[in-house]
Amino acid sequence: MSEHTQQHDDASAGARDALRAAGWAEREGMGFSAHVGPIWSRQEGDAWAYGLLTGPQHANRAGLVHGGLIATLMDQGLSAIAWEAIQRQPCVTVQLDTHYLSAARPGQFLEARGRVTRVTASLVFVQGEITADGQAVSSGVAILKRIRQRG
């Protein structure tokens, strides 16, 4: 293990401890989200916030957090907010619009928050924002479709 990798691992362990102390909990990673995460969650009153601790593996060639990771967190966060709003019924993203507002740097904790703006019989409309250290990194809107259970 290189000295740089060891320093990053030590810093990440300290950051994870600080997140837990602030009420954040790691969500069990499954499928794709297990490759980018872990995703963190924290209940804030009646709402939920979702986060991701970035590292060097999330950087683009410019050394900044890759936009694809930001879009992934936007999708994960807004989908989870929609899922909670419809009593945890399965739903899938049918549209996601992400607007990049500023750069994030590896090592920052990205936080996604949002709110449901409308629910129909089959669709959930959500808007949200991702921040890093209190600064807006991206904003977005999503439309999710409820998946009816067969049987």
Secondary structure, 3 states (H helix, E strand, C coil): CCHHHHHHHHHHHHHHHHHHHCCCEECCCCHHHHHHCCEEEEEECCEEEEEEECCHHHECCCCCECHHHHHHHHHHHHHHHHHHHCCCCCEEEEEEEEEECCCCCCCCEEEEEEEEEEECCCEEEEEEEEEECCEEEEEEEEEEEECCCCC
